[in-house]
Amino acid sequence: MNFRNLIMWGLIVLLSVGLFNLFQEPRGAKIQSEQIPFSKFLKEVDSGRVVQVEIQGNNINGVLSDGSKFKTYSPNYPELVGKLSDKGVSIVASPVEDKMPSLLGVLLSWFPMLLLIGVWIFFMRQMQGGRGGAMGFGKSKAKLLTEAQGKVTFNDVAGIEEAKEEVEEIVEFLKDPKKFRRLGGKIPKGALLIGPPGTGKTLLAKAIAGEADVPFFTISGSDFVEMFVGVGASRVRDMFEQGKKHAPCIIFIDEIDAVGRSRGAGLGGGNDEREQTLNQLLVEMDGFDTNEGIILIAATNRPDVLDPALLRPGRFDRQVVVPNPDILGREAILKVHIRKINTGPDVKLRTIARGTPGFSGADLANLINESALLAARKNKRVVTMSDVEEAKDKVMMGAERRSMVMSEEEKKLTAYHEGGHAIVALNEKASDPIHKATIIPRGRALGMVMRLPERDQLSVTREKMYSDIAVAMGGRIAEELIFGYEKITSGASSDIDMATKMAKNMVTRYGMSKDLGTVAYGDNEDEVFLGRSITRQQNMSEETAKKVDYEVKKIVDAGYERARKVLTEKIDDLHKIAKALLVYETLTGDEIRDLILKNVQPSKLSKKEEEAADDKASSAIDSIGLKPKPAL
């Protein structure tokens, strides 16, 4: 509170005190006294009606014999006291200063008023002071990052080299603008980071904050909109006002799709709170008022729903795509995260990167963290490759549910089901190699056959899709061939769902049907986006829809027959894999190939042998390598 505010509050308090004094009742005001002339007072004294008087200077207050009170003003009359004494009047004399209120009395009388004034000042300061006050809802919630500890730099960002180069240029421009202005170049007004979740968009923005020597404001898209109308637009204005004060600076808006959704004639009209916020953002970014030195960086994983006006050059001059990393990017990301844990010499990052296609940066960070937790659970001092493999299986397939009680019949059925998938996958040339097969319940599945591609796939061939559909049908065919049609189970529901979706995409999106041709047929079951999709037309007639359904069924049936043909011819291999799964519960891809192609049994312990080994290891003597002597 500055000096001017202090003077203002002092004047308010004085005025309040004056008003209180003005309207305060004087002491004794409740007892009314009649004002009489001095001559009448003398007559009353002479008649003996005056009982008591109080003389205070020239003021006289008295009581008559009938109880009525009076007051009068006496001139300089020396014989008055003697006259009153002769008539037997009780006389009380007091000085004029005696009736003045004391300091304590004043404070006591003023305490309620002062208390109310203090409470009022407190609430006014709470309402107007700071961004979090009751009256501060129109203020921006952007945080100014000035962190010295835990700072993220470009060295902590890996796997997205192209995106990093784009934003590095912005930071370099802020540090040395003359280098670029020499040729007439202008600083980009905004950069939009686009990519799937977990690819490192927010991390990249934090790295910009760590590298740039300029103020860095960060805010989420949801922080603009609250329950009051017009708050979002007010916060946008305040945010840019702060930016102008600290220019040159960077403003980072995370999840901008919360306020940047496409405007349209929705059911609520065009005057809703979110649209007002977006309109204000558009005006501030490219309006009549120039915002020199303010660079806006935004991140989203939903670029399809953003307003076109937000994406045009002049607002977001650069759209930086942050994709999922390739094998080299995954290896670089693993190097960043592996620095934080103690690893053994057998950990091969290239092997881990090859075995994790499609993983994002967040997935890889979670993988390394899970491996460290597993190693710590086993009381290990370093993280080994086996821990990483176990963590990878946990992340990909879910945690093992060994406590689930399965009957022998269910285990046998699951083993043949997964064996069917494995046999078809081995005999389909376009199928991905088998990574692992297990009948241990993981996640929501009773068993699983995991296939991993040998390299990152940017596109999928028609042959590959047909092979995947055949592999998906392999489990149901194996159940039918071994146990009969009446014994088939609901375990193939996810396989059937996957095959149907893939076949439908082949027909309606990829143009892989000869009868329907290379025409995109819209799916009328998409999510309705108000303002844009509510007025869409159905671009598929009923006759065409019937043809689409027929083609989808034909593709799925073709995959079904391919799987049936393979399993009928390779029924002996199916029995081999099923029996091996019942014994060992989990088989790697190499073990499955050795078993089928070379007839080599897995060299690891069976389930019963593992349980027996565990029972032996439970002895303290056995744990140190000693064997008890046989009894004599």
C-alpha positions in Angstrom: 0.0 0.0 0.0 1.6 3.3 -1.1 1.4 6.7 0.5 -1.5 7.9 -1.7 -3.6 5.0 -0.7 -2.7 5.6 3.0 -3.9 9.2 2.8 -7.1 8.1 1.1 -7.9 5.6 3.8 -7.1 8.1 6.5 -9.6 10.6 5.0 -12.2 7.9 4.9 -11.7 7.1 8.5 -11.9 10.8 9.6 -15.1 11.3 7.6 -16.6 8.2 9.2 -15.7 9.5 12.7 -17.2 12.9 11.9 -20.5 11.4 10.7 -20.6 9.2 13.8 -20.2 12.2 16.1 -22.7 14.2 14.1 -25.4 11.6 14.6 -24.4 10.4 18.0 -26.9 11.2 20.8 -25.4 13.4 23.6 -25.2 12.0 27.1 -28.4 12.3 29.0 -30.4 13.0 25.9 -32.9 10.4 26.8 -34.0 12.5 29.9 -35.6 15.6 28.5 -35.1 18.9 30.5 -37.3 22.0 30.1 -35.5 25.2 29.3 -36.9 28.0 31.5 -36.0 31.7 31.8 -33.8 32.8 34.8 -36.5 35.0 36.2 -38.9 32.0 36.4 -36.2 30.0 38.0 -35.9 32.7 40.8 -39.7 32.7 41.3 -39.6 28.9 41.6 -36.8 29.2 44.2 -38.8 31.8 46.2 -41.9 29.6 46.1 -39.8 26.7 47.5 -40.5 24.3 44.6 -36.8 23.8 43.6 -35.5 20.7 45.4 -32.0 20.3 43.8 -29.7 22.2 41.4 -26.5 21.4 39.6 -24.3 24.3 38.8 -21.8 23.9 36.1 -20.3 27.3 35.2 -23.3 29.4 34.2 -25.4 26.4 33.3 -27.9 25.3 35.9 -29.8 22.0 35.9 -32.4 21.3 38.5 -35.3 19.3 39.8 -38.6 20.6 41.0 -40.7 19.2 43.8 -43.0 17.5 41.4 -40.0 15.6 39.8 -39.8 17.6 36.6 -36.4 18.7 35.4 -35.4 22.1 34.1 -32.3 23.9 32.9 -31.4 27.6 32.6 -28.5 29.9 32.1 -27.6 32.3 35.0 -25.9 35.6 34.5 -23.3 36.9 37.0 -25.5 36.7 40.1 -23.4 36.4 43.4 -26.4 36.1 45.8 -27.7 33.0 44.0 -25.9 30.5 46.2 -27.0 32.2 49.4 -30.6 32.4 48.2 -30.6 28.7 47.3 -29.1 27.8 50.7 -31.8 29.8 52.6 -34.5 27.9 50.8 -32.9 24.5 51.6 -32.1 23.6 48.1 -29.5 20.8 47.6 -26.6 22.3 45.6 -24.1 20.4 43.5 -21.3 22.3 41.8 -18.8 20.9 39.2 -16.3 22.4 36.9 -16.9 22.6 33.2 -14.0 20.2 32.3 -15.4 17.4 34.4 -18.1 16.4 31.9 -15.7 15.9 29.0 -15.3 12.2 28.0 -12.1 10.4 28.7 -9.8 8.7 26.1 -10.9 5.3 27.3 -14.5 6.2 27.1 -14.0 7.5 23.5 -12.2 4.3 22.5 -14.9 2.1 24.1 -17.7 4.0 22.4 -15.9 3.9 19.1 -14.7 0.3 19.2 -17.7 -1.2 17.2 -17.3 1.5 14.5 -13.6 1.0 14.2 -14.1 -2.8 14.0 -16.6 -2.4 11.1 -14.2 -0.1 9.3 -11.3 -2.5 9.7 -13.3 -5.5 8.4 -14.4 -3.4 5.5 -10.9 -2.4 4.6 -9.8 -6.1 4.9 -12.4 -7.4 2.5 -11.7 -4.6 0.0 -8.0 -5.4 0.0 -8.8 -9.2 -0.4 -11.2 -8.5 -3.3 -8.9 -6.1 -5.2 -5.4 -7.2 -4.2 -3.6 -9.9 -6.3 -4.7 -12.3 -9.0 -6.3 -14.8 -6.7 -8.7 -12.3 -5.1 -12.4 -12.3 -5.4 -12.3 -9.4 -7.8 -9.2 -10.6 -9.6 -11.0 -13.2 -11.8 -10.3 -11.1 -14.9 -6.5 -11.3 -14.3 -4.3 -13.6 -16.3 -3.2 -16.8 -14.6 0.0 -17.0 -16.7 3.0 -18.0 -14.6 6.4 -16.3 -15.1 9.0 -19.1 -15.1 12.2 -18.0 -13.4 13.3 -21.4 -12.1 17.0 -21.9 -11.6 16.8 -25.4 -10.3 15.5 -28.3 -12.3 15.8 -26.3 -15.5 15.2 -28.2 -18.7 17.5 -27.5 -21.7 17.7 -28.7 -25.3 20.2 -31.4 -24.1 17.3 -33.0 -22.2 15.2 -33.2 -25.4 16.0 -36.1 -27.8 14.3 -37.9 -30.7 12.6 -34.9 -32.2 15.6 -33.2 -33.9 13.6 -31.4 -36.7 11.1 -29.9 -34.2 14.0 -28.9 -31.9 15.8 -27.1 -34.8 12.6 -25.1 -35.5 12.3 -23.8 -32.0 16.1 -23.4 -31.6 15.9 -20.8 -34.3 13.3 -18.9 -32.4 15.5 -18.8 -29.3 18.4 -17.8 -31.4 16.4 -14.9 -32.9 15.5 -13.6 -29.5 19.2 -13.7 -28.5 20.6 -12.2 -31.7 17.8 -10.5 -33.7 20.3 -8.5 -35.8 21.5 -11.7 -37.5 18.1 -12.3 -39.1 17.0 -8.7 -39.5 20.1 -8.0 -41.7 18.3 -9.7 -44.6 14.9 -8.2 -43.8 13.5 -11.2 -41.9 10.9 -10.8 -39.2 10.6 -12.8 -36.0 7.8 -15.4 -36.2 4.8 -14.4 -34.2 3.8 -17.9 -33.2 4.7 -21.5 -33.4 2.2 -24.4 -33.0 3.5 -27.7 -31.7 1.4 -30.5 -33.1 1.7 -34.2 -32.3 0.3 -37.3 -30.5 0.2 -37.3 -26.7 3.5 -38.0 -25.0 5.8 -37.0 -27.8 7.4 -34.1 -25.9 5.6 -31.0 -26.8 5.4 -29.6 -23.3 9.0 -30.7 -22.7 10.1 -28.8 -25.7 8.4 -25.7 -24.5 10.2 -26.1 -21.1 13.5 -26.4 -23.0 12.8 -23.2 -24.7 12.2 -21.5 -21.3 15.5 -23.0 -20.1 17.5 -21.9 -23.1 16.0 -18.4 -23.7 17.3 -15.5 -21.8 13.9 -13.8 -22.0 10.8 -14.0 -19.7 8.7 -17.1 -20.3 5.0 -17.1 -19.4 3.1 -20.4 -19.3 -0.6 -21.0 -19.1 -3.1 -23.8 -19.9 -5.9 -23.4 -22.3 -8.4 -24.3 -19.6 -7.2 -21.4 -17.4 -8.9 -18.8 -19.6 -12.5 -19.9 -19.1 -14.4 -19.9 -15.8 -17.9 -19.5 -14.6 -18.1 -15.7 -15.2 -19.0 -14.4 -18.7 -16.2 -12.4 -20.3 -13.5 -13.7 -18.0 -11.6 -15.5 -20.7 -11.4 -12.5 -23.0 -10.3 -10.3 -20.0 -7.6 -12.8 -19.1 -6.3 -12.9 -22.7 -6.0 -9.1 -22.7 -4.3 -9.1 -19.3 -1.9 -11.8 -20.5 -0.8 -9.8 -23.5 -0.5 -6.7 -21.4 1.9 -8.5 -19.1 3.8 -9.7 -22.2 4.2 -6.2 -23.5 5.6 -5.1 -20.2 8.2 -7.9 -20.3 8.9 -7.8 -24.1 10.7 -9.5 -25.7 9.1 -12.6 -24.1 7.6 -16.0 -24.9 4.1 -17.0 -24.0 3.3 -20.7 -24.0 -0.3 -22.0 -24.1 -0.6 -25.7 -23.4 -3.6 -27.6 -24.8 -4.8 -24.6 -26.9 -7.7 -26.7 -28.3 -9.6 -26.0 -25.0 -10.2 -22.4 -26.3 -9.3 -22.7 -30.0 -12.0 -25.0 -31.2 -13.6 -24.2 -34.6 -16.3 -21.6 -34.4 -19.6 -22.4 -36.1 -23.4 -22.1 -35.9 -23.8 -24.4 -33.1 -26.9 -24.9 -31.0 -25.8 -22.3 -28.5 -25.2 -19.5 -31.1 -21.9 -17.7 -31.6 -21.9 -15.7 -28.3 -20.6 -18.3 -25.9 -17.8 -17.8 -23.5 -15.2 -19.9 -25.4 -15.8 -18.1 -28.6 -15.4 -14.7 -27.0 -12.0 -15.9 -25.6 -11.0 -17.2 -29.0 -12.0 -13.9 -30.7 -10.0 -11.9 -28.2 -7.0 -14.2 -28.8 -7.3 -13.8 -32.6 -7.4 -10.0 -32.2 -4.5 -9.9 -29.8 -2.3 -12.1 -32.1 -3.0 -10.2 -35.3 -5.1 -7.1 -34.6 -4.7 -3.4 -35.0 -2.4 -3.3 -32.0 1.0 -4.7 -32.8 2.6 -7.0 -30.2 6.2 -6.6 -31.0 8.5 -8.9 -29.2 5.8 -11.3 -28.0 6.2 -14.9 -29.4 3.3 -17.2 -28.8 4.0 -20.9 -28.6 1.1 -23.3 -28.3 0.8 -27.1 -28.1 -2.1 -29.4 -29.0 -2.8 -33.0 -30.0 -6.1 -32.1 -31.7 -5.2 -29.9 -34.7 -8.3 -31.1 -36.6 -10.6 -29.2 -34.3 -8.8 -25.9 -34.3 -10.3 -22.8 -35.9 -8.9 -22.1 -39.4 -8.4 -18.4 -38.5 -6.1 -19.5 -35.7 -3.9 -21.5 -38.0 -3.2 -19.0 -40.7 0.3 -17.4 -41.1 0.5 -14.1 -39.2 -0.8 -15.8 -36.1 1.0 -19.1 -36.1 3.6 -18.7 -38.7 5.1 -22.2 -38.0 3.4 -25.4 -37.4 6.0 -27.8 -35.9 5.0 -31.5 -36.1 6.3 -33.5 -33.1 5.8 -37.1 -34.2 6.5 -40.4 -32.5 10.2 -41.2 -32.7 11.8 -43.7 -35.1 14.4 -46.3 -34.0 17.2 -43.7 -33.8 15.0 -41.3 -31.9 13.9 -43.9 -29.5 17.6 -44.8 -28.8 18.4 -41.1 -28.2 15.4 -40.8 -25.8 16.5 -43.9 -24.0 20.0 -42.5 -23.5 18.5 -39.4 -21.9 16.4 -41.4 -19.4 19.0 -44.1 -18.8 21.3 -41.5 -17.3 19.0 -41.2 -14.2 19.3 -44.9 -13.2 22.1 -47.4 -12.5 22.2 -50.0 -15.4 24.2 -53.1 -15.9 26.6 -53.7 -18.8 24.2 -56.1 -20.5 21.6 -53.3 -21.2 21.6 -52.7 -25.0 19.7 -49.5 -25.9 19.6 -50.4 -29.6 17.9 -53.7 -28.8 15.3 -52.0 -26.6 14.7 -49.4 -29.3 14.1 -52.1 -31.9 11.7 -53.9 -29.7 9.5 -50.8 -29.0 8.1 -49.6 -32.3 5.4 -47.0 -32.0 6.5 -46.0 -28.5 6.4 -42.3 -27.7 8.8 -40.4 -25.5 6.5 -40.8 -22.5 6.1 -44.5 -23.1 9.9 -44.9 -23.1 10.3 -42.9 -19.9 7.6 -45.1 -18.3 9.5 -48.2 -19.5 12.8 -47.2 -18.0 11.0 -46.2 -14.7 9.2 -49.5 -14.6 12.4 -51.5 -15.1 14.0 -49.5 -12.2 11.1 -50.3 -10.0 11.2 -54.0 -10.8 14.9 -54.1 -10.1 14.4 -52.3 -6.8 11.6 -54.8 -5.9 14.1 -57.6 -6.4 16.7 -55.9 -4.2 19.1 -55.5 -7.1 21.8 -52.8 -7.2 21.7 -52.3 -11.0 19.0 -52.6 -13.7 19.7 -55.6 -16.0 18.4 -56.4 -19.5 16.0 -59.0 -18.0 14.4 -56.2 -15.9 13.9 -54.1 -19.0 12.4 -57.0 -20.9 10.0 -57.8 -18.0 9.1 -54.1 -17.8 8.5 -54.0 -21.6 6.1 -57.0 -21.4 4.3 -55.3 -18.5 3.9 -52.1 -20.4 2.9 -53.7 -23.7 0.7 -56.6 -22.4 -0.2 -55.6 -18.9 0.8 -57.0 -15.5 0.7 -60.7 -15.0 -2.4 -62.0 -13.1 -0.9 -65.3 -11.7 -3.4 -65.2 -8.9 -6.3 -65.8 -11.3 -7.5 -69.4 -10.9 -8.0 -71.1 -14.2 -9.2 -74.7 -14.6 -7.2 -77.2 -16.7 -9.9 -77.1 -19.4 -9.6 -73.3 -19.7 -5.8 -73.4 -19.8 -6.0 -76.0 -22.5 -8.4 -74.0 -24.5 -6.4 -70.8 -24.1 -3.2 -72.7 -25.1 -4.8 -73.9 -28.3 -6.3 -70.5 -29.0 -2.9 -68.7 -28.7 -1.3 -71.6 -30.6 -3.7 -71.0 -33.5 -2.6 -67.3 -33.7 1.1 -68.4 -33.6 0.8 -71.1 -36.3 -1.0 -68.7 -38.7 1.5 -65.9 -38.0 4.4 -68.3 -38.7 3.0 -69.4 -42.0 1.9 -65.9 -43.3 4.8 -64.3 -45.1 3.6 -60.7 -44.6 2.9 -61.2 -40.9 5.2 -59.6 -38.3 7.6 -61.9 -36.4 6.3 -63.4 -33.2 7.9 -61.7 -30.1 6.3 -63.7 -27.4 3.3 -66.0 -26.7 1.9 -66.6 -23.2 -1.1 -68.2 -21.5 -0.6 -66.2 -18.3 -3.5 -63.8 -17.9 -2.2 -60.2 -18.5 -4.3 -57.1 -18.3 -7.8 -58.0 -19.6 -6.7 -61.0 -21.7 -6.4 -64.6 -20.7 -3.5 -65.1 -23.1 -1.6 -63.2 -25.8 0.6 -63.6 -28.8 2.6 -60.5 -29.4 4.1 -59.7 -32.8 6.6 -56.9 -33.3 7.6 -55.5 -36.7 11.2 -55.7 -37.7 11.3 -52.0 -38.6 9.1 -48.9 -38.2 6.2 -49.1 -40.6 5.0 -45.9 -42.2 2.4 -47.6 -44.4 0.7 -50.9 -44.5 0.3 -53.0 -47.7 -2.8 -54.9 -48.7 -1.0 -58.2 -48.3 -0.1 -57.3 -44.7 -3.7 -56.4 -43.9 -5.0 -59.7 -45.2 -2.3 -61.6 -43.2 -3.3 -59.7 -40.0 -6.9 -60.6 -40.5 -6.0 -64.3 -41.0 -3.8 -64.3 -37.9 -6.7 -62.7 -35.9 -9.0 -65.5 -37.1 -6.5 -68.2 -36.1 -7.5 -68.4 -32.5 -11.2 -69.1 -33.3 -10.3 -71.7 -35.9 -8.0 -73.5 -33.5 -10.9 -73.7 -30.9 -13.3 -75.0 -33.6 -10.8 -77.6 -35.0 -9.8 -79.1 -31.6 -12.9 -78.8 -29.4 -15.7 -78.6 -32.0 -18.1 -75.8 -33.1 -20.2 -76.1 -29.9 -17.2 -75.5 -27.7 -16.0 -72.2 -29.2 -15.8 -69.4 -26.6 -16.1 -65.6 -26.4 -12.3 -65.2 -26.2 -12.2 -64.3 -29.9 -14.3 -61.1 -29.5 -11.4 -58.7 -29.6 -9.9 -60.6 -32.6 -13.2 -60.4 -34.5 -13.6 -56.7 -33.6 -10.0 -55.9 -34.9 -10.5 -57.8 -38.1 -13.9 -56.2 -38.8 -12.5 -52.7 -38.3 -9.5 -53.4 -40.5 -11.7 -54.8 -43.3 -14.1 -51.9 -43.1 -11.2 -49.4 -43.4 -9.9 -51.4 -46.4 -13.2 -51.0 -48.1 -14.3 -47.5 -47.1 -11.0 -45.6 -46.7 -8.2 -47.3 -48.5 -9.9 -48.2 -51.7 -8.9 -51.9 -51.6 -12.2 -53.4 -52.9 -12.4 -54.1 -56.7 -16.2 -53.8 -56.7 -16.5 -50.5 -54.8 -13.3 -49.0 -56.3 -11.1 -46.2 -55.1 -13.9 -44.1 -53.5 -14.0 -42.9 -49.9 -17.2 -43.8 -48.3 -18.0 -41.7 -45.2 -18.6 -43.4 -42.0 -21.9 -42.1 -40.5 -21.0 -43.2 -37.0 -18.4 -40.6 -36.4 -18.6 -38.2 -33.4 -20.9 -35.3 -34.2 -19.1 -32.0 -34.0 -21.7 -29.2 -33.6 -21.5 -26.4 -36.0 -19.7 -28.4 -38.6 -20.9 -31.9 -38.6 -24.5 -31.5 -37.6 -25.5 -30.4 -41.1 -23.5 -33.1 -42.9 -25.1 -35.2 -45.6 -25.0 -38.9 -45.8 -22.8 -39.7 -48.8 -23.7 -43.4 -48.9 -26.9 -44.8 -50.2 -28.6 -47.8 -48.7 -27.6 -49.9 -51.7 -24.0 -48.8 -51.3 -24.1 -49.5 -47.6 -25.2 -53.1 -48.4 -22.3 -53.5 -50.8 -19.9 -52.2 -48.2 -21.2 -54.7 -45.6 -20.9 -57.5 -48.2 -17.3 -56.5 -49.1 -16.3 -56.3 -45.4 -17.8 -59.8 -44.7 -16.1 -61.2 -47.8 -12.7 -59.9 -46.7 -13.1 -61.3 -43.1 -14.4 -64.6 -44.5 -11.4 -64.8 -46.8 -9.1 -64.4 -43.8 -11.1 -67.0 -41.9 -10.7 -69.5 -44.7 -6.9 -68.8 -45.0 -6.5 -69.4 -41.3 -8.6 -72.6 -41.5 -6.4 -73.9 -44.4 -3.2 -73.2 -42.6 -4.3 -74.8 -39.3 -5.8 -77.9 -41.0 -2.5 -78.5 -42.8 -0.4 -77.7 -39.7 -2.5 -79.4 -37.0 0.5 -81.3 -35.7 2.4 -78.0 -35.1 -0.6 -76.7 -33.3 -0.5 -79.6 -30.9 3.2 -79.0 -30.3 2.8 -75.3 -29.5 -0.2 -75.9 -27.3 1.5 -78.6 -25.3 4.6 -76.4 -24.9 2.5 -73.5 -23.7 0.8 -75.7 -21.1 4.2 -76.8 -19.8 6.2 -73.5 -20.0 3.3 -71.0 -20.0 5.4 -68.4 -21.9 7.4 -68.9 -25.1 9.6 -66.5 -27.0 9.5 -66.1 -30.7 12.8 -67.9 -31.1 11.6 -70.8 -29.0 8.4 -71.2 -31.1 10.4 -71.1 -34.3 12.9 -73.7 -33.0 10.1 -75.9 -31.8 8.2 -75.9 -35.1 11.0 -75.7 -37.6 13.8 -77.7 -35.8 11.7 -79.7 -33.3 13.9 -78.4 -30.5 12.2 -78.2 -27.1 12.7 -75.0 -25.0 15.8 -75.2 -22.7 14.2 -73.4 -19.7 12.5 -74.9 -16.7 8.9 -76.0 -16.8 6.3 -74.6 -14.5 6.5 -77.6 -12.1 10.3 -77.5 -12.0 10.3 -73.7 -11.2 7.9 -74.4 -8.3 10.2 -77.1 -7.0 13.2 -74.8 -7.3 11.3 -72.1 -5.4 10.5 -74.6 -2.7 14.2 -75.6 -2.4 15.4 -72.0 -2.4 13.1 -71.2 0.5 15.5 -73.0 2.8 18.2 -70.8 4.3 20.8 -73.5 3.9 20.0 -74.1 0.3 20.2 -70.4 -0.5 23.9 -70.3 0.3 24.6 -73.4 -1.8 24.8 -76.0 1.0 22.9 -79.2 1.0 21.7 -80.9 4.2 23.2 -84.2 5.1 21.1 -87.3 4.6 19.7 -88.8 7.7 21.5 -91.9 9.1 
